[in-house]
Amino acid sequence: MSNTNFPELIWFNGEVKPWQEAQVHVVCHAIHYGSSVFEGVRCYNTPKGPAIFRLKEHTRRLFDSAKIYRFDMGYSQEEINQACIDIIKANGFKDAYLRPFGFMGAHGLGLNPPKVPLDVSVIALEWGSYLGEESLENGVDAAITSWNRLAPNTMPTGAKAGGNYLSSILITTEAKRHGYVEGIGLDHNGTVSEGAGENLFVIRDGVISTPPLTAGILPGITRSTIITLAEEMGYEIREQALPREALYLADEVFMCGSAAEVVPVRSVDQITVGDGKRGPITEKLQKAYFDTVKGVTEDKHGWLTYID
């Protein structure tokens, strides 16, 4: 994400402001300790105009993350939903990536900050698929890294919190140092958890498996979407612990997330997955996903929030 992608306008504490004016102080608590919660949301241009995908679910998870950390968002979920709509309209975007973000402001450097509302911003910007547009068709080479995902009672992986993502930085930077596109972390039991910023699915003999929430994963909204779509297509879905060799022996592997969307994995630790290209089930699910988010198919789940 280069600075050329930054938008002209940002929603910040209830006001739409020029990008240059949405600033915080260097003593901001979140800068020092990662005391923040956030979401990654996408808006797609559909035949009926721009629509945000699963906005209500994302906002609910934002508030769930804040609740886990006992943070006061200071706004209602409806106000954050409207802020997301407003900032897309203000910037004139058709397709956009949204980052609702609540953070502890300049309230001292103590580890028990005062019970005050978070500062809140919503950023909208034009940003393509996180792992690269070519990854959607060609897939990516991934590696299991030496860094495990967080164990229970260390930090809550069910929260999408800023400090949690230091783990993701370790995983992805180690993978990239060794020439891979993305890293995969194991959980505290040594079974498969997730990618640095994506949930994982493994396909063998037509059965689709994904690590359970107890594997230290974020309860992904894209993950939930894929499970729903796959079940509607008649596939068997198993949420179960997966040993690392399941990635090596899979017919297909793919990653998913709001930023990455749905990305095939063509190799893990230099072991080719299947035929080393996007597999047929992955392709079907990927198409179903994009047809859903882009309003090509009927929105029978009410997942699209249209920008008036």
N, C-alpha and C positions, 0 to 999 in steps of 0.2 A: 504494500500500500504506500505509494509515493505521495509526496506533498502535492503533486499535480492533481490528485484525486480529491483533495479536500473541497468541500462545498462552500458556497458563498455564505450560507446561512445555517445556524445551529439553534435548536431549541434549548434554552438554558435557564433553569429555574423560573419557568413560566413565561419566558419571553423569547421571541425569535430575534436573534442577534447576529450581526456580521461575524464571520468566522474569527476575525482578529480580536474581537471583544469577549469571546467566551473563554476566559482565562481563570486560573486559580493561583493561589499563593504557593511559594515553595515550601511553606510549613504545612501544607495540606496533609492531613492525617493519612489519606489514601496513598499519597505519593511515598510516604515513609513505610507504611505497613501493608499496603494492598487491601485496605478496608473498603472494598467496593463490591458491588454486584452489577451484572450487566446481562444483556441479551444480544444475540445476533439474529436478525429478522430480515426477510427478503420481501421486496415488492416487485411484482412482475407485471409487464404490460400484457393485458389479456384482450380478447375481442371486444370486451365491454369497458375497456379502459384499465388504468393501473389498479392493482389489487394487492393488498398485503396478505401474505400467506400465514394463516393460523396466528393472527395477531393476539387474540384473547388468550390463547394458550401460552404464548411467549410472555405476555405481561403477567399472567398468573405465576409463571415460574420465576419471573423477576421478583415478585412480591414474596414468593415462597423462599427464595434465596435470602432476601432481606430478613424474613421472619426467623430463619435458622440462626442468623447472626445477631438477632435482636435489634436490627436497624429499623428506624422509622423512615419510610419513604417520603412522607410529607405530602404526598398526592394520592388520589384514588386511582384505581386501575383504569377507570373510565377516562380520567384526565391524561394518563400516560398514553392510552390508546389514541385519544384525540391529538395529543402532541405528535405522535408518529404520523398521523394523517396530515396534520398541519405543516410539518417540516418538509414532507414530500411535495406538497402543493406549493409551498413557498419557494422551493428550489426548482420547481417545474420538471421534476423527474418522472419518467415513465417506468424505468427499471431502476431499482436502488437496493442497497444494503443498508439496513438500519441498525444503529447501536444505541438502544436505551441504556442509560448508565447512571447508577446512583452511587455516590461516594461520600465518605466522611471528609468534611472540609477542614478549614484551619481552626481546629478546636484543641490545640495542644498536642504534645507528643506522648502522653500517657497511654498505656495499653488498655485503660478503662475509660474511653472517651465519654464526655457528657451525653446524656440522652437527648439529643437534638436531632431534628430531621436531617436527612442526607441532602446534599446538593444533587440535583438531577439534571441530566442533559439528554437530548436525543439527537444523534448525528445521522444524517442520510447522505450517502454518497454513491456514485456509480462505481461498482467494483465487480469484476467478473468472478468466475469460479475460483475458489481459494487456491487450489492446487494447479491452476492453469486450465484454460479452455480445452487444450489438447488432451488433458487427462481424462475428460469425460468419455472419449472414444478409445484412446490408446492405453489408458490405465497408467498406474504408477508402480515404481519399484519401492518396496517398503522394507524396513528392518526392525527386528525386535531389539530394543536397546537395553542397556544395562540398568536403566532407571525404571523402577517399579512405580505403578500408580499408588496413590495414597491408600493406606490401610484404614480399616474402621478405627474410630476413636483417635485418629491423628487430625485430619481435617475432613469436613463433610463433603463428600464428592457429589452429593445430591444438590449442592448449591453451586450456582455458576458465579463464583466470586473471584475477584481479581487475584488475590494471593494464591489461590489454587493453581493458577496458570503458570506459576514458576516451574511446576512439575512438567507442564507441557513444553515450556521453553527448553528444559533439559533434554527431553525426549526428542524433540524435533531437531535441535541443533546438533545433537550427537549423530543422529541419522544423516543429516546433511553433510557433516564433516566427513562421513564415510561414503559419500556419493549417492545417497538415497534421496528420494523425494519426500518421504514421510517416515516417522518413527511410530512404533507400536510399543505400548507398555504392558507388562504383565501385572497381575494383582499380587497381593501379599502372599497368596498361596501358590504363586507360580503359574497360574492359568491366565488365559488371554483376557485382557481388560478392554482397552480401546486405543485408538490412535491418539496422537498429540492433541488433535482438535476434532476428532471424528469418532463416531460409533462404528463398530465392525459387524459384518455379516459373513458367514461361511456357508457355502453350498456344497453338499456331497450327495450324490444319488437322488437329486431332486428335492432333498430336505434342506430347509434354510434354518441355520442355527445362529444365535447371537448370544453374547455373554449376558448374564443376569445383572440386575442392579447391584447385587451383593459383590460383584467383581470390581467395585470401585469406579463404576462408570457414571457419567452424567446421564440422567434420564432424558435422552434426546428427543426433541419433537419431530425431527426428520426420521429418527429411528422409529418412533411411534407411527408415523405416517406410512413408512415402508411396511411395517408389520400389518397394518390395516389393509393396505393395497394388496400385499401378498396373500393374505387370508381370503380376500375377496376374489382373487384369481385362482383360489383352490390349492395353494401351496401349504404344506405342513411347516409350521413355525415352531422351533424349540428354543426357549430361553434356558440355557444350560451352561455349566462350566465347560470350557474348552481348553484342552492342553495345547501347548504351542505347536506340536506337530500336526494338529488339526489344520493349521494354516498351510503347512507344507503339502498335506495330502488332499486338500480341497479340490473340487472341480472348478469352483469359482470363489473368489473373495471380493468383497467391495466395502468401501467406507462411505459414510454419509454424514451430513451435517448441513446446517443452513448455509454456511459459508462455502463448504466444499461441494455441496449438493450430493450427487450420487456418482462415485468414482470407482471404477474397477481397479483391483490390485493385480498386477501381472506377475509379480514375483515377491517372495518374502525371504530375506536372508540369502538372496541369489538362487533360491529354489523356485523354478517356474511354477506358477499356479495354473493348472489345467493346460490349455493350449498357449498360454502366455499372452492372451488377449481378452478383450471383453467377452464374457460368456453369454449364452443365450438367455438364461434366467435373469442375469444382471441387466442385460439390454432391455428385456421386457419390463422389469421393475423401474429401470431408469426412464423409459418412455412413459410408463404410467405415472411416474412422479412428475415429470415435466408437463405432461398433458393436464395433470391436476393443478399444479401451481400456476400454469399459464392460462387456465380457464378453457382449455380445449375440450375437456370432458365436463359433464354436468357436476356442479358443486353440491353433491348430495349430502355432504357432511357439514356444509356451512363453514368451510375453512377459509373462504376468501372475504376480505373486508375491502370493498371498493372505495376508491378515492373519488369523491363526488366532484 
